[in-house]
C-alpha cells in the first residue's frame, strides 16, 4: 500500500514540475502592459 502511495506521490510531483513552469511562462508571455479596464485608471483623478 505504501508503494502505491509513493508512486502516486511521485507522479503528482512530476506533473506539477511540468505544469507550473509552463503556467508561469504563459502568464509572463500573455501579460498586458496597460490596464484592461480604462475606466478604472486614475489618470484623471486629482489627489490633494
ABEGO torsion letter per residue (X at the ends): XAAAAAAAAAAAAAAAAAAAAAAAAAAAAABBABBABAAABAAABBBX
